[in-house]
Amino acid sequence: MSLKCGIVGLPNVGKSTLFNCLSNAKAQAANFPFCTIEPNMGIISVPDERLTRLAEIVHPGRIVPATSEIVDIAGLVKGASKGEGLGNKFLGNIRECDAIIHVIRCFDDENVVREGGMKVDPLGDKEIIDTELQLKDLETIESQLSKQQKIASAGNKEAKLMVTVLEAYKEALDQGKNTRIVTFDSKEEEDVAHNLFLLTSKPVLYVCNVDENSAKEGNEYSRQIEQIAQEEGAEAMVIAAKTEEDIASLESYEDKQMFLEELGLAESGVNRLIKKAYSLLNLQTFITAGEMEVKAWTFHKGWKAPQCAGVIHTDFEKGFIRAEVIKYEDYIQYGSESAVREAGKLGIEGKDYVVQDGDIMHFRFNV
């Protein structure tokens, strides 16, 4: 399941530094605009303590976590929608992503230049990105709207449906709002909306890049972003990217934990960010546990058992008979699959079972 989160933001806000922390791939990080020209791509492992606890019981040959793709996209400048900077290339790269991680500078540092040499202005930075994405979406909508209106006037039902969706989106964009706030009454309208692949309809996580002293509770800058994210129904979080880079450079787990404790943090910002990005994509995990491996499998929230079986192999979905399901908490409590069976806690589920995050699954099938 190949789903991508794109890291976006103005030049010099810490995108590439953050990418370096998230991925084994090393993006160049430098103190000048457009250091990142081609998007850097990496595969990130999703931290999941449940796998470790299960491995302590099962003693498998290996542990395989869930993964997701992350893309570091070139910095955007004002006027990108009209081709300024790397504009069209940047916007095209965003269109290929399923969700957006929007990094915003929330720290003071005279040694790190800011586009235009202005003072730190997180709300202004956010508005520049929003405006450019909105202008590009408006261009997309207006290019289709007049054509669809002509077809709809001849009585075409599909065109009428498209016009309804386009006009709703245009109204939001004309008001300077992102299209993700628009809701529709029918599934048909939702399907049409989804297939437009608008930039501002993608789910977004605002990442406030702060200084080390603000890593735990944020600062005045980050609180401005958190407030506006709440108003939008979006998510926001605080991370000190430079500090995370320092933590990542430490060799031992113990040294990393000691560093986090000194900062008053229970978990690294990178781990929190990966989990939030995974959730942003509406993804969950089911687990298979055996002597060969304990493995996390990615599925879309709301999927039923046969669909999840298909994640492992298409034959599993085609020939699905039933799923044997153990809840993670029961496995931990009873200590083995056999003990779970004896306690009557193993569920036998059919085709309509909606798989839950953390379910330990064994599929029966016949092809």
C-alpha positions in Angstrom: 0.0 0.0 0.0 2.0 3.0 -1.3 0.8 6.2 0.4 2.9 9.3 0.6 3.1 12.3 3.0 4.8 15.3 1.5 6.8 17.7 3.7 6.2 21.3 2.5 7.0 24.8 3.7 8.9 28.0 2.8 12.6 27.8 2.3 14.7 27.4 5.5 12.0 26.3 7.9 13.7 23.0 8.7 12.0 20.7 6.2 15.2 18.8 5.1 16.5 18.6 8.7 13.2 17.0 9.7 13.3 14.7 6.7 16.8 13.6 7.7 15.5 12.6 11.1 12.6 10.7 9.7 14.3 8.7 7.0 17.6 6.9 6.4 17.9 8.9 3.2 19.9 12.0 3.7 18.6 15.2 2.1 21.1 18.0 1.9 20.4 20.6 4.5 21.9 24.1 4.0 21.2 27.7 4.9 20.0 29.0 1.5 16.8 28.7 -0.5 16.1 25.9 -3.0 18.7 23.6 -1.5 16.2 20.9 -2.2 15.3 20.9 -5.9 14.3 17.3 -6.6 12.0 15.8 -4.0 13.8 13.4 -1.7 11.9 10.2 -0.9 12.3 7.9 2.0 10.6 4.9 3.6 9.8 5.4 7.3 9.1 2.7 9.9 6.0 3.4 12.0 6.9 3.0 15.7 4.7 0.4 17.4 5.5 -0.8 20.9 3.0 -3.6 20.5 5.3 -5.4 18.1 8.1 -5.4 20.7 5.8 -6.8 23.4 4.5 -9.5 21.2 8.0 -10.5 20.2 8.9 -11.0 23.8 6.2 -13.6 24.0 6.5 -15.2 20.5 10.3 -15.0 20.1 10.1 -14.6 16.3 12.9 -14.6 13.8 12.3 -11.0 13.0 10.1 -8.0 13.7 8.6 -6.2 10.6 7.0 -2.8 11.3 4.5 -0.9 9.1 6.0 1.6 6.8 5.0 4.8 4.9 6.6 6.9 2.2 7.7 10.5 3.0 8.7 13.1 0.5 10.8 16.3 1.1 9.5 18.8 -1.5 11.4 21.9 -2.5 10.6 25.1 -0.6 7.8 27.3 -1.9 7.9 31.0 -2.4 5.2 33.6 -3.0 4.1 33.5 -6.6 4.6 29.8 -7.0 1.2 29.4 -8.5 2.3 31.7 -11.3 5.6 29.9 -11.8 7.9 31.8 -9.4 10.8 29.9 -7.9 10.2 26.2 -8.5 6.5 26.9 -8.5 4.9 24.5 -10.9 7.3 21.7 -10.2 6.7 22.1 -6.4 2.9 22.1 -6.9 3.0 19.1 -9.1 5.0 17.2 -6.5 2.4 18.0 -3.8 -0.4 16.7 -6.1 1.2 13.3 -6.1 1.1 13.1 -2.3 -1.8 11.8 -0.2 -1.3 14.1 2.8 0.7 17.2 3.6 3.1 17.8 6.5 3.3 21.6 6.6 6.5 22.7 8.5 6.3 26.2 9.9 9.2 28.1 11.4 8.4 28.9 15.1 11.9 29.8 16.3 14.2 32.9 16.4 17.7 32.5 15.0 19.5 35.3 13.3 21.9 32.8 11.8 19.1 31.2 9.8 18.0 33.4 7.0 14.3 33.9 6.3 12.8 34.5 2.8 12.7 38.3 2.4 14.7 38.9 5.5 11.6 39.6 7.5 11.0 38.8 11.2 9.6 35.4 12.1 5.9 35.3 11.2 4.4 31.8 11.4 0.8 32.9 10.5 2.2 34.9 7.5 4.2 31.9 6.4 1.2 29.6 6.6 -0.9 32.1 4.6 1.7 32.2 1.8 1.6 28.4 1.4 -2.2 28.4 1.7 -2.7 31.2 -0.8 -0.5 29.6 -3.5 -2.2 26.2 -3.1 -5.6 27.9 -3.2 -4.7 29.9 -6.4 -3.6 26.7 -8.1 -6.9 25.0 -7.1 -8.9 27.9 -8.3 -7.2 27.8 -11.6 -8.0 24.1 -11.9 -11.7 24.6 -11.0 -12.3 27.6 -13.2 -10.8 25.7 -16.2 -13.4 23.0 -15.7 -16.4 24.9 -14.5 -17.4 26.7 -17.7 -17.0 23.6 -19.7 -19.2 21.5 -17.3 -21.8 24.2 -17.1 -22.3 24.1 -20.8 -22.7 20.3 -20.7 -25.0 20.5 -17.7 -27.3 23.0 -19.5 -28.0 20.2 -22.0 -29.3 18.0 -19.3 -26.3 15.8 -18.6 -26.7 14.5 -15.0 -23.0 13.8 -14.4 -22.1 17.3 -15.5 -24.7 18.8 -13.2 -23.1 16.8 -10.3 -19.7 18.1 -11.2 -21.0 21.7 -11.4 -22.4 21.4 -7.9 -19.1 20.2 -6.5 -17.0 22.8 -8.5 -19.2 25.7 -7.4 -19.0 24.6 -3.7 -15.2 24.5 -3.9 -15.0 27.8 -5.8 -17.1 29.5 -3.1 -14.7 28.4 -0.4 -11.6 29.3 -2.4 -13.0 32.8 -3.2 -13.3 33.3 0.5 -9.6 32.4 1.0 -10.5 29.0 2.6 -9.1 25.6 1.9 -11.3 23.1 0.1 -10.9 20.5 2.8 -13.5 22.4 4.9 -16.2 21.7 2.3 -18.6 18.8 3.0 -21.1 17.2 0.6 -24.5 15.5 1.2 -24.1 12.5 -1.0 -21.5 9.8 -1.8 -21.8 10.6 -5.5 -20.7 14.2 -4.7 -17.9 13.0 -2.4 -16.6 10.7 -5.2 -16.5 13.5 -7.7 -14.8 15.7 -5.2 -12.2 13.1 -4.4 -11.3 12.6 -8.1 -10.5 16.3 -8.6 -7.3 15.7 -6.5 -7.2 19.4 -5.3 -4.2 20.5 -3.4 -6.1 22.1 -0.6 -8.4 19.1 -0.1 -5.6 16.9 1.2 -5.4 16.3 4.9 -2.7 18.4 6.6 -0.6 18.3 9.7 1.0 21.6 10.8 4.4 21.0 12.3 5.7 23.9 14.4 9.5 23.8 14.3 10.6 25.3 17.6 13.9 25.8 19.5 15.1 23.2 22.0 13.7 25.1 25.1 10.2 25.0 23.6 10.3 21.3 22.6 8.0 20.2 25.4 5.3 22.9 25.6 5.8 25.0 22.5 6.0 28.8 22.5 4.1 31.9 21.5 4.7 31.2 17.8 3.5 27.6 17.9 0.4 28.5 19.9 -0.7 30.8 17.1 -0.6 27.9 14.7 -2.2 25.4 17.1 -5.2 27.8 17.5 -5.7 28.3 13.8 -5.4 24.6 13.1 -8.1 23.9 15.7 -10.4 26.4 13.9 -9.7 24.6 10.6 -10.3 21.2 12.1 -6.7 20.3 11.3 -4.0 18.9 13.5 -0.9 20.6 14.8 2.1 19.5 16.8 5.4 20.9 18.1 8.8 19.5 17.3 12.4 20.8 17.6 13.9 19.5 14.4 17.5 20.5 15.2 17.3 18.8 18.6 15.7 15.7 17.0 18.7 15.6 14.6 21.0 15.7 17.7 19.0 12.8 19.2 19.2 10.8 16.0 23.0 11.1 15.9 23.3 9.3 19.3 24.3 5.7 18.9 22.6 3.9 21.9 19.0 3.7 22.9 20.0 4.6 26.4 21.7 7.8 25.4 18.7 8.8 23.4 16.3 8.1 26.3 18.5 10.1 28.6 18.5 13.1 26.2 14.7 12.9 26.0 14.4 12.7 29.8 16.5 15.9 30.2 14.1 17.6 27.9 11.1 16.3 29.8 9.8 14.2 26.9 8.5 10.7 27.1 8.9 10.1 23.4 10.8 11.7 20.6 9.1 14.2 18.4 10.0 12.1 15.3 8.1 9.1 16.7 5.1 11.3 17.5 5.2 12.8 14.0 5.4 9.5 12.2 2.4 8.2 14.2 0.4 11.3 13.4 1.3 11.1 9.8 0.2 7.5 9.6 -3.1 8.5 11.3 -3.4 11.5 8.9 -3.6 9.0 6.0 -6.5 7.2 7.8 -4.3 4.1 8.2 -4.3 1.5 10.9 -2.4 -1.7 11.6 -3.3 -5.4 12.0 -0.7 -7.9 13.2 0.4 -11.4 12.3 2.4 -13.2 15.0 4.3 -16.4 14.6 7.8 -18.0 15.0 9.0 -16.6 11.7 8.0 -13.0 12.3 5.8 -10.6 14.1 4.6 -8.2 11.4 2.5 -5.1 11.1 0.2 -4.8 8.1 -1.2 -1.5 6.9 -4.9 -1.1 6.1 -7.4 1.7 5.7 -9.6 2.4 8.7 -13.0 0.7 8.2 -11.8 -2.1 6.0 -13.4 -5.5 6.4 -11.6 -8.8 7.0 -11.4 -10.0 3.3 -9.9 -6.6 2.2 -7.3 -6.9 5.0 -6.6 -10.5 3.9 -5.9 -9.1 0.5 -3.1 -6.9 1.9 -1.1 -10.1 2.6 -2.0 -11.7 -0.7 -4.7 -11.3 -3.3 -5.5 -15.1 -3.1 -6.3 -14.6 0.6 -9.1 -12.2 -0.4 -10.4 -14.2 -3.3 -10.7 -17.4 -1.3 -11.5 -15.9 2.1 -13.3 -18.3 4.4 -13.0 -16.7 7.9 -10.6 -14.8 10.1 -9.3 -15.9 13.5 -8.9 -12.7 15.6 -7.2 -12.1 18.9 -7.3 -8.7 20.6 -3.9 -7.4 21.4 -4.8 -6.9 25.1 -5.9 -10.5 25.4 -2.7 -11.9 23.8 -0.7 -9.9 26.3 -2.8 -10.9 29.3 -2.9 -14.7 28.5 0.6 -14.9 27.1 0.1 -17.3 24.2 -2.3 -18.1 21.4 -3.2 -21.5 22.9 -4.0 -19.8 26.3 -6.2 -17.3 24.5 -8.1 -20.2 22.8 -8.5 -22.0 26.1 -9.9 -18.8 27.7 -12.5 -18.6 24.8 -11.1 -15.2 23.7 -10.3 -16.1 20.1 -12.9 -14.7 17.8 -14.1 -16.4 14.6 -15.1 -13.6 12.2 -16.7 -13.6 8.7 -16.7 -11.3 5.7 -18.5 -8.5 7.4 -16.1 -8.1 10.3 -14.6 -4.6 10.4 -10.9 -5.0 11.4 -9.7 -3.0 14.4 -6.3 -1.4 15.0 -4.0 -3.8 16.7 -6.1 -7.0 15.9 -3.9 -10.1 15.7 -5.2 -11.9 12.6 -5.0 -15.4 11.1 -6.8 -15.9 7.8 -8.4 -19.1 6.5 -8.8 -19.2 2.8 -9.3 -21.7 -0.1 -8.3 -20.9 -3.7 
